[in-house]
Amino acid sequence: MLSQEQRDFFDREGYLLIPGVFQPDEVERLLKESRRVLEVALKDQRITREEYYHPDSFKVSNILRRSRLFDHLIDHPGYFGIMVSLIGHHIQLMGSELFVRGSSEDAITGFHTDLGESLQQILPADGNLYLQIKAQIFLTDLSNPDSSNFLLIPGSHKRRVSAPNLDCMIDELNEPMRTDKTLPRNAVQVLARPGDVLLFPWTLWHAVAPNRTRNTRMSITLRYGQLCLRAIDRLEYVLADMDRDLTPRQRRVLGELGPSLSVYKPKDQRALIDGENVPI
Ligand SMILES: O=C(O)CCC(=O)C(=O)O
């Protein structure tokens, strides 16, 4: 599922853009449902504005719990096999988010890593499996720079942060960016079209570029990681929803371990993740 060229690029640069995973009609359906989820979350005041976000930008967390129409994203063939190649068969889904990025002259977020202060200090090593990788599904057009593109520093996923901190911020990049109002010279704005999917590991230094268009960016992020890590979403509510038609593999990826109850030795893990119809 993952070519050697893609593997080498991901290991070296710390990201991989998979073009055209979703066709236009599917993007349209996802966008429509995302807008509905957003409307409900705004009404219920369940949106998250991180301290370091621009005011017109926010996120909705736990979106799998808020809609059944995202269930097929759990193990979508356009990226799930690649995730398994990079994380291994002991994979779980840890969280799901909807990002909304409005107009902004300045960068929308500062550079940061994911998963907290400790994990900021545990770097991927050559030949190892990855601890956590996010898949970001772009639903709106980001094919030009300065449209709230995902911003990254290539190769930074293997670089030590000089001052690890609670918010996982990269002070050595954010301070000059705040003062000079310019992006770091080696930063890359990912140019993506609706339906493209971006993969990146937890230690990649990443941010969000300015949005000098009038269009609001919307994207969905799914966070995958090793089964022994703690999930961020409350996925037990998704598993308990009897109206969902989840496959055994989807149930396992959402954290249903079956009788073994062990995150270290889950029964039939390889067969389930490979898509065999094994009962849990
Ligand atoms: O692309 C975005 O809008 C933000 C992504 C991000 O910062 C993250 O997933 O941690």
Ligand as a Chemical Component Dictionary entry (heavy atoms), coordinates in Angstrom:
data_LIG
# 
_chem_comp.id                   LIG 
_chem_comp.type                 NON-POLYMER 
_chem_comp.pdbx_formal_charge   0 
_chem_comp.three_letter_code    LIG 
# 
loop_
_chem_comp_atom.comp_id 
_chem_comp_atom.atom_id 
_chem_comp_atom.alt_atom_id 
_chem_comp_atom.type_symbol 
_chem_comp_atom.charge 
_chem_comp_atom.model_Cartn_x 
_chem_comp_atom.model_Cartn_y 
_chem_comp_atom.model_Cartn_z 
_chem_comp_atom.pdbx_ordinal 
LIG O1 O1 O 0 -4.431 22.373 9.659  1  
LIG C1 C1 C 0 -4.946 22.895 10.647 2  
LIG O2 O2 O 0 -5.892 23.640 10.558 3  
LIG C2 C2 C 0 -4.395 22.635 12.012 4  
LIG C3 C3 C 0 -3.767 21.327 12.131 5  
LIG C4 C4 C 0 -3.097 21.197 13.439 6  
LIG O3 O3 O 0 -2.517 22.121 13.932 7  
LIG C5 C5 C 0 -3.105 19.931 14.111 8  
LIG O4 O4 O 0 -3.717 18.975 13.621 9  
LIG O5 O5 O 0 -2.486 19.843 15.194 10 
# 
loop_
_chem_comp_bond.comp_id 
_chem_comp_bond.atom_id_1 
_chem_comp_bond.atom_id_2 
_chem_comp_bond.value_order 
_chem_comp_bond.pdbx_ordinal 
LIG O1 C1 DOUB 1 
LIG C1 O2 SING 2 
LIG C1 C2 SING 3 
LIG C2 C3 SING 4 
LIG C3 C4 SING 5 
LIG C4 O3 DOUB 6 
LIG C4 C5 SING 7 
LIG C5 O4 DOUB 8 
LIG C5 O5 SING 9 
# 
